[in-house]
Each structure stands twice: as structure tokens, then as C-alpha cells.
Amino acid sequence: MNGKEIAILPKIYDLLLWITPKLDLFPKKYKFIIADKILSNFIKVIELIIEAKYGKDKKEKIFAINTELEKIRFLIRLSKDLNCITIKDYEYISQNVNEIGKMVGGWMKFTDKKI
């Protein structure tokens, strides 16, 4: 098992723990549209990581993880532009999501080599 593969799950989990209280502070008009979607996408990423780690179709699942991360990036940027999160929070989240994306990319390369 690849070390990057193992490190992805706690990294995304820690970011989810960090962002969840911030999502609770979104204005009511965005809470149920944007904040809930961000939370759902983070949880979907966690589910896909577990499925990819233990199931079949790893490559397909890893591609889906990248897709979900891209959705998160867009929603986080939208949250910043709507002033739901601070610039500092945006930078922190973006940096971590990008780092997770790089880890997923490494996992994809590792999976390609194994096939």
C-alpha cells in the first residue's frame, strides 16, 4: 500500500473537522445551498477514498476523488467571493485541498504503475 494513499484520509478528515464549524457560520441564505454542498462533497471524497483503498476500480474511484476536489475548490472560491469565509480561511482551505489533490495525483500514478 502506498504511503500517500494512507495519508490522504487523515488529511481530508482533519480539513473536514476544521471547516465544519466555519460552514455553520455561513449566512442563512447560503448555508443550505453552498455550505451543505461543501460538507457533502468532503464526505463524498472520504467515501471515495475508502472505496478506492479497499474496493475494485481504483482508477475510476481516484478520478472521481479528483472531480469532487474540483467541485470543492469551486464552492470554496464562491464562498470567498460571497464573503462567507475570510481570505485567510480561503487560503488555508485552498492550500490543503491542493495538497490533497497532489496526493491523489501521486496515488493515481502509483495505481497506473501497478496495472
C-alpha positions in Angstrom: 0.0 0.0 0.0 1.3 3.4 -1.0 2.2 5.9 1.9 0.4 8.7 0.0 -2.7 6.6 -0.2 -2.7 6.1 3.6 -2.0 9.8 4.3 -4.9 11.2 2.2 -7.7 10.0 4.5 -6.5 11.7 7.8 -5.6 14.8 5.8 -9.1 15.2 4.3 -10.6 14.2 7.6 -8.7 16.9 9.5 -9.7 19.5 6.9 -13.3 18.5 7.3 -13.1 18.9 11.1 -11.5 22.3 10.6 -14.1 23.6 8.1 -17.3 22.2 9.6 -17.6 24.9 12.3 -16.9 27.6 9.6 -19.8 26.2 7.5 -22.1 26.6 10.4 -21.4 30.3 10.3 -22.4 30.8 6.7 -25.3 33.3 6.2 -28.7 31.5 6.3 -29.3 32.3 2.6 -26.1 30.3 1.6 -26.0 27.7 4.4 -28.3 25.2 2.8 -27.1 25.8 -0.7 -23.4 26.2 -0.5 -22.3 25.1 3.0 -24.2 21.8 2.8 -22.8 21.1 -0.6 -19.3 21.7 0.6 -19.9 19.3 3.5 -21.5 16.7 1.2 -18.5 16.9 -1.2 -16.0 16.5 1.6 -17.9 13.4 2.9 -18.1 12.1 -0.7 -14.3 12.4 -1.0 -13.9 10.4 2.2 -16.2 7.7 1.0 -14.4 7.5 -2.4 -11.0 7.3 -0.7 -12.2 4.3 1.4 -13.8 2.7 -1.7 -10.7 3.2 -3.7 -8.5 1.9 -0.9 -10.4 -1.3 -0.3 -12.5 -1.9 -3.4 -12.1 -2.5 -7.1 -12.0 0.0 -9.9 -9.3 2.1 -8.0 -8.5 4.2 -11.1 -12.2 5.1 -11.6 -12.6 6.0 -7.9 -9.4 8.1 -7.8 -10.7 10.0 -10.9 -14.0 10.6 -9.0 -12.0 11.9 -6.0 -10.3 14.5 -8.3 -13.7 15.5 -9.6 -15.1 16.0 -6.1 -12.0 18.0 -5.1 -12.5 20.3 -8.1 -16.1 20.9 -7.0 -14.9 21.7 -3.5 -12.4 24.2 -5.0 -15.1 25.9 -6.9 -17.5 26.1 -4.0 -14.8 27.4 -1.6 -13.9 30.1 -4.1 -17.6 31.0 -4.4 -17.8 31.1 -0.6 -14.9 33.6 -0.5 -16.4 35.8 -3.2 -19.8 35.8 -1.3 -17.9 36.7 1.9 -19.0 33.6 3.7 -15.3 32.8 4.6 -12.4 35.1 5.0 -9.4 35.4 2.6 -7.3 33.7 5.3 -9.7 30.8 5.5 -9.8 30.6 1.8 -6.1 30.4 1.5 -5.8 27.7 4.2 -8.5 25.6 2.6 -7.2 26.0 -0.9 -3.6 25.1 0.2 -4.9 22.0 1.9 -7.2 20.9 -1.0 -4.3 21.4 -3.4 -2.0 19.3 -1.3 -4.7 16.6 -1.1 -5.0 16.9 -4.9 -1.3 16.3 -5.3 -1.5 13.3 -3.0 -4.4 11.9 -5.1 -2.3 12.5 -8.3 0.6 10.5 -6.7 -1.9 7.7 -5.9 -3.1 7.7 -9.5 0.5 7.4 -10.8 1.1 4.6 -8.3 -2.0 2.8 -9.4 -1.1 3.2 -13.1 2.2 1.6 -12.5 0.6 -1.4 -10.7 -1.8 -2.1 -13.5 
